Every structure is written in C-alpha cells, then in structure tokens.
Amino acid sequence: LRDGTLVRTARGRYALATSREFVRRASAVAGVLSHRSAAQYWGWAQKAVPAKAEVTVPRDRRVTRGARELVLPHWADLPVDDVMGMVTSPRRTLVDCMRNLPLDESLPIVNSAIRIDDFTQDQVREIAEATRGRGRARIRAVAAVATGQAANPFESVLHAQALLVPGLHVVPQLDVPI
C-alpha cells in the first residue's frame, strides 16, 4: 500500500494498482465482472461500452446505494466453474448476455465471440440447448440468429433490428452479383 503496488478498494479488500478500473469496482463490492463488462474483458465487440461496471454478487450480498453509483449489480450464486479470477467465464458471460440483454445488444456480443473464434456457431447453439431455467427461450432465439458473419457490431445491431420487421429476411455479408 505504501509504495502504491496495491490500492484499497473496500474495507479489507485490495487490488493491484495496475488492474482495470472495472475489476477494482467489482472487488469493492466482493463480486465479479459479468454481462457487458465481462464481454468487454474478453475482447468481444458490442453495441456500446458499458458506462458502469456490471458485477454479479452473491444473492445474500447487500450493495449499498453509494456502490450502485459505480456498478450495476446482478445477484446470483455462481458455481466455481463460472468464474475465472475476477470475471465470469466466457461461457457464463455468453449465457448472461443472451439471457438478460435485448437482442440488439446481445447479438453483437455473440457474433463477436464467434467471429474471433472463442466459440463456434455450433457451440453457441449447444450452449443454448443445454441451458435450463429462466430466459431459455430468449437464449435459444439469440443463438438461432447468431452467425459471426457480421463484420462489426454496427452490422449486428442492424441485423437484430431487421429481425423485428415481419417478412424481411436479412443475410449478413451476402455476396451480390453485379
């Protein structure tokens, strides 16, 4: 602490001074980065960079009003396999984003994860089929339209919006003969 290698994030909680700001915020509330913040950590492109750190904390954890100004809390008792250090695992991050975000925010994240080869399209669909509980229909719907073919998050957002137009069928990166 004296030489600045560590910084105090909360009473009895410390982090490296060189750690990312969102990681320090997660540490301050005894949680882990999740959802959009975890997607950003894993290097997946998205519609917009999150303004607050999204953090998952244990169900019995109280998050003070002051802390809520710095983080967007989610409550869940995460299995050990769903956490890697101070962030949710790539698989858990993908599921959380598909389950809890609107299509125009989740689709760019999933497409990016496929595009950079963290997952294949088939793996995303297998994850969706294996997921049980709340939000399963939404997860399956996102997985069904995720392809990784969109060149960037902007194109994924447009694809998501086009899916809302009845009768309109959109194919990302379609070759059009001249």
C-alpha positions as CSV (number, residue, x, y, z in Angstrom):
1,L,0.0,0.0,0.0
2,R,2.8,2.4,0.9
3,D,4.6,2.1,-2.4
4,G,1.4,2.1,-4.4
5,T,1.5,-1.5,-5.7
6,L,-1.8,-2.2,-4.0
7,V,-4.9,0.0,-3.6
8,R,-7.7,-0.4,-1.1
9,T,-11.0,-1.0,-2.9
10,A,-13.1,-1.5,0.2
11,R,-12.7,-2.4,3.9
12,G,-10.5,-5.5,3.9
13,R,-10.3,-5.7,0.1
14,Y,-7.4,-4.8,-2.1
15,A,-6.4,-4.8,-5.7
16,L,-3.3,-4.2,-7.8
17,A,-3.0,-0.6,-8.7
18,T,-2.5,-1.6,-12.4
19,S,-5.7,-3.6,-12.5
20,R,-8.6,-2.3,-14.7
21,E,-11.0,0.2,-13.1
22,F,-14.0,-2.1,-13.5
23,V,-12.1,-5.0,-11.9
24,R,-11.4,-2.8,-8.9
25,R,-15.0,-1.8,-8.7
26,A,-16.0,-5.5,-8.8
27,S,-13.6,-6.1,-6.0
28,A,-15.0,-3.3,-3.9
29,V,-18.4,-5.0,-3.8
30,A,-17.0,-8.5,-3.4
31,G,-18.3,-9.5,-6.9
32,V,-17.1,-10.5,-10.3
33,L,-17.3,-8.7,-13.6
34,S,-20.2,-10.1,-15.7
35,H,-22.5,-9.4,-18.6
36,R,-21.4,-6.4,-20.8
37,S,-18.3,-5.7,-18.6
38,A,-17.2,-9.4,-18.9
39,A,-17.8,-9.3,-22.6
40,Q,-15.6,-6.2,-22.8
41,Y,-13.0,-8.0,-20.7
42,W,-13.0,-11.0,-23.1
43,G,-12.5,-8.6,-26.0
44,W,-15.9,-9.1,-27.6
45,A,-17.3,-6.1,-29.6
46,Q,-20.6,-4.7,-28.5
47,K,-23.2,-2.0,-29.3
48,A,-21.9,0.4,-26.7
49,V,-19.2,0.3,-24.0
50,P,-20.9,-0.1,-20.6
51,A,-20.9,3.1,-18.5
52,K,-20.9,1.2,-15.2
53,A,-19.2,-2.0,-14.3
54,E,-21.7,-4.8,-14.4
55,V,-21.0,-7.0,-11.5
56,T,-22.5,-10.3,-10.2
57,V,-22.5,-10.6,-6.4
58,P,-23.8,-13.4,-4.2
59,R,-27.6,-13.4,-3.6
60,D,-27.2,-12.6,0.1
61,R,-24.8,-9.6,-0.6
62,R,-26.1,-6.2,0.1
63,V,-24.9,-3.5,-2.4
64,T,-25.0,0.0,-0.9
65,R,-26.6,2.9,-2.7
66,G,-23.2,4.5,-3.0
67,A,-21.7,1.4,-4.6
68,R,-24.6,1.3,-7.1
69,E,-23.4,4.7,-8.5
70,L,-20.3,2.8,-9.6
71,V,-21.6,-0.6,-10.5
72,L,-24.7,-2.2,-12.0
73,P,-25.3,-5.2,-9.7
74,H,-26.7,-8.6,-10.6
75,W,-27.4,-11.2,-7.9
76,A,-26.5,-14.9,-8.4
77,D,-24.7,-17.6,-6.6
78,L,-22.2,-18.6,-9.2
79,P,-20.7,-22.1,-9.4
80,V,-16.9,-22.2,-9.2
81,D,-16.7,-23.2,-12.9
82,D,-18.5,-20.0,-13.9
83,V,-15.8,-17.7,-12.5
84,M,-12.2,-17.1,-13.8
85,G,-10.4,-14.8,-11.4
86,M,-12.5,-11.6,-11.1
87,V,-14.7,-12.2,-14.2
88,T,-17.3,-14.7,-15.3
89,S,-16.1,-17.4,-17.6
90,P,-16.6,-16.9,-21.4
91,R,-19.4,-19.4,-21.4
92,R,-21.2,-17.9,-18.4
93,T,-20.7,-14.4,-19.9
94,L,-22.3,-15.5,-23.2
95,V,-25.3,-17.1,-21.4
96,D,-25.8,-14.0,-19.2
97,C,-25.7,-11.7,-22.2
98,M,-28.1,-13.8,-24.2
99,R,-30.5,-14.2,-21.2
100,N,-30.5,-10.6,-19.9
101,L,-29.8,-8.2,-22.8
102,P,-32.1,-7.1,-25.6
103,L,-31.4,-8.7,-29.0
104,D,-29.7,-5.6,-30.4
105,E,-27.2,-5.7,-27.5
106,S,-26.7,-9.5,-27.1
107,L,-26.4,-10.4,-30.8
108,P,-23.3,-8.2,-31.4
109,I,-21.6,-9.8,-28.4
110,V,-22.4,-13.3,-29.5
111,N,-21.4,-12.6,-33.1
112,S,-18.1,-11.1,-32.0
113,A,-17.3,-14.2,-29.8
114,I,-17.9,-16.4,-32.8
115,R,-16.0,-14.1,-35.2
116,I,-12.9,-14.1,-33.0
117,D,-13.1,-17.9,-32.6
118,D,-13.8,-18.0,-28.9
119,F,-16.9,-20.1,-29.8
120,T,-18.2,-21.7,-33.0
121,Q,-21.8,-21.2,-34.2
122,D,-22.5,-24.8,-33.3
123,Q,-21.1,-24.4,-29.7
124,V,-23.3,-21.4,-29.2
125,R,-26.3,-23.4,-30.2
126,E,-25.2,-26.3,-28.0
127,I,-24.9,-23.9,-25.0
128,A,-28.3,-22.6,-25.7
129,E,-29.8,-26.1,-25.8
130,A,-28.0,-27.1,-22.6
131,T,-29.1,-24.0,-20.7
132,R,-32.1,-24.5,-18.4
133,G,-34.3,-22.1,-16.4
134,R,-35.3,-18.5,-16.7
135,G,-34.7,-16.9,-20.1
136,R,-34.1,-20.2,-22.0
137,A,-36.4,-19.2,-24.9
138,R,-34.5,-15.9,-25.3
139,I,-31.1,-17.6,-25.2
140,R,-32.2,-20.1,-27.9
141,A,-33.6,-17.2,-30.0
142,V,-30.3,-15.3,-29.9
143,A,-28.3,-18.4,-30.6
144,A,-30.5,-19.2,-33.6
145,V,-29.7,-15.9,-35.4
146,A,-26.0,-15.6,-34.3
147,T,-23.6,-16.4,-37.1
148,G,-20.4,-14.5,-36.6
149,Q,-20.7,-13.3,-40.3
150,A,-21.4,-9.7,-39.4
151,A,-18.3,-7.6,-39.9
152,N,-18.8,-5.5,-36.8
153,P,-21.2,-4.6,-34.0
154,F,-22.9,-2.0,-36.2
155,E,-23.9,-4.6,-38.7
156,S,-25.1,-7.0,-35.9
157,V,-27.3,-4.3,-34.5
158,L,-28.8,-3.6,-37.9
159,H,-29.4,-7.4,-38.3
160,A,-31.1,-7.5,-34.9
161,Q,-33.3,-4.6,-35.9
162,A,-34.2,-6.1,-39.3
163,L,-35.3,-9.3,-37.5
164,L,-38.1,-7.2,-36.0
165,V,-39.6,-6.4,-39.4
166,P,-42.1,-9.1,-40.4
167,G,-41.3,-10.8,-43.7
168,L,-37.9,-9.2,-44.1
169,H,-35.1,-11.8,-44.4
170,V,-31.6,-10.4,-44.0
171,V,-28.3,-12.2,-44.6
172,P,-25.1,-10.7,-43.3
173,Q,-22.2,-10.3,-45.8
174,L,-24.3,-11.6,-48.7
175,D,-22.4,-11.6,-52.0
176,V,-24.5,-9.7,-54.5
177,P,-23.6,-10.4,-58.2
178,I,-23.1,-7.4,-60.3
